[in-house]
């Protein structure tokens, strides 16, 4: 049996070998103090970062390390999707429990690559440390416009249709929060097909994330309760609608566009994932949940919040 190298630098050497040849736009690949990207002509460069913690975003007692690595990268990819951006490169940092073996660290890395590779997103470096605390993983990602302008949260206009992709709720109980596919391709296809006025990824829950759009845009909304697409997993909850509104970790898209563009999307969808019109942006700043009989109640943001 071949002798297995151990220690931090052996792990870094293994990661560099696993990354292989970098894309042409990576001018300085992994190995220096900073990676270098030559992104001339790519439009606005966008950066995001996400920190995931054991016991909060995943549970090492039930999730595999490959699943945890996947989710760590996929969350940042979903941020790029929220802007209709093209992911280009990422760096990852991990605070590993001292009990971790080299094989466990490799599994975490392989999970990140499982998420990044389908989108051509290069993992170009990062940092690894060890401590006497639970696992923590951070991924920072850079993306470019590359043919589609950035779609922000603050562009929703009164009269806009509100859409969501896919179905909502039950992500945690079903395990989908560890295996979702970031809607990068769908976001870019939608942005190429019509003028998206605003967009966000549904990480905290529709009730909270739609409120974020309204806050940034200075508008209100009427969300149609009977139109919210509820997942099969959420239908087994005591209150399926509440699960769809508040569970979070769906990583679907919520976006707004003009009614005319909304009709175009429904008549000829540019994506395979289901598109559902769930409401309308209003001129007032009131955010309302409207039932099938037309009765309204405030849309209270009850999605996940770290310091609630």
VENKA-V410521 format. One record per residue. SS is DSSP state (H for helix, E for strand, C for the rest). PHI is phi as a letter, one per 20 degrees, with the letter a starting at -180 (NA if undefined). D_FIRST is the distance of its C-alpha to the first C-alpha in whole Angstrom. Layout:
SS,PHI,D_FIRST
SS,PHI,D_FIRST
This chain:
C,NA,0
C,f,4
C,f,6
C,e,9
C,f,12
C,c,15
C,o,19
H,g,21
H,f,21
H,f,17
H,f,19
H,f,22
H,f,20
H,f,18
H,f,21
H,f,23
H,f,20
H,f,21
H,f,24
C,m,25
C,f,28
C,f,31
C,g,34
C,g,37
C,f,39
E,e,36
E,f,37
E,c,35
C,e,32
C,g,29
C,p,29
C,e,32
C,f,34
C,b,36
C,e,35
E,c,38
E,d,39
C,e,42
C,d,44
C,g,48
C,n,50
C,e,48
C,n,50
C,g,50
E,e,47
E,d,46
E,c,43
E,c,42
E,b,40
E,c,39
E,d,37
E,d,36
E,c,35
E,f,34
C,n,37
C,d,39
C,e,37
E,b,34
C,c,33
C,f,29
C,f,30
C,c,31
C,e,30
C,f,26
H,f,25
H,f,25
H,f,28
H,f,29
H,f,28
H,g,30
H,f,33
H,g,33
H,f,33
H,f,35
H,f,38
H,f,38
H,f,38
H,f,41
H,f,43
H,f,43
H,g,44
H,f,47
C,d,48
C,l,48
C,e,46
E,d,43
E,f,40
E,d,38
E,b,36
E,b,34
E,c,33
E,c,31
E,c,31
E,c,29
E,e,30
E,e,27
E,g,27
C,f,25
C,f,23
C,f,21
C,e,18
H,g,16
H,f,15
H,f,19
H,f,20
H,f,19
H,f,20
H,f,24
H,f,23
H,f,23
H,f,26
H,f,28
H,f,27
H,g,28
H,f,31
H,f,32
H,g,31
C,f,33
C,d,36
C,m,35
C,e,34
E,e,32
E,e,30
E,d,31
E,q,30
E,q,30
E,b,29
E,c,27
E,c,28
E,c,27
E,b,30
C,e,31
C,c,33
C,f,32
C,f,30
E,c,32
E,c,32
E,c,34
E,c,34
E,d,37
E,c,38
E,d,40
E,c,42
E,c,45
C,f,48
C,l,48
C,o,51
C,c,51
C,f,53
C,g,52
C,d,53
C,d,54
H,f,55
H,e,58
H,d,60
C,f,61
C,c,65
C,g,67
C,n,68
C,g,64
E,f,62
E,d,59
E,c,56
E,c,53
E,e,50
C,m,48
C,c,49
E,c,49
C,n,48
C,m,45
H,f,42
H,f,41
H,f,41
H,e,40
C,n,37
H,f,38
H,f,38
H,d,34
C,c,34
C,f,37
C,e,38
C,g,40
C,e,43
H,f,43
H,f,44
H,f,46
H,f,48
H,f,48
H,f,50
H,f,52
H,f,53
H,f,53
H,e,56
C,b,58
C,e,59
C,e,57
C,e,59
E,b,56
E,a,53
E,b,50
E,e,47
C,e,47
C,e,45
C,e,47
C,p,50
H,g,52
H,f,55
H,e,54
H,f,52
H,f,56
H,f,57
H,f,55
H,g,57
H,f,60
H,g,60
H,f,59
H,e,61
C,m,64
C,c,65
E,d,65
E,b,64
E,d,65
E,e,62
E,e,63
H,g,61
H,f,61
H,e,60
C,f,56
C,f,54
E,e,52
C,f,49
H,f,48
H,f,46
H,f,49
H,f,51
C,e,50
C,f,51
C,f,54
C,c,56
H,g,54
H,f,56
H,f,55
H,f,51
H,f,51
H,f,53
H,c,51
C,f,48
C,m,46
C,m,43
C,f,44
C,l,43
C,e,46
E,d,49
E,c,52
E,b,55
E,c,58
E,b,60
C,f,64
H,g,65
H,f,66
H,f,62
H,f,61
H,f,63
H,f,62
H,f,58
H,f,59
H,f,61
C,b,58
C,f,55
C,e,52
C,c,49
C,e,48
C,f,48
C,f,51
E,d,53
E,c,56
E,f,59
E,d,59
E,r,62
E,b,64
E,f,64
E,d,68
C,f,70
C,f,70
C,e,67
C,f,67
E,d,64
E,c,65
E,d,63
E,d,66
C,e,66
C,f,67
C,e,71
C,n,71
C,e,71
E,d,69
E,b,67
E,g,65
C,e,61
C,e,60
C,f,56
C,d,54
C,f,51
C,f,48
C,b,49
C,f,47
C,d,50
C,f,52
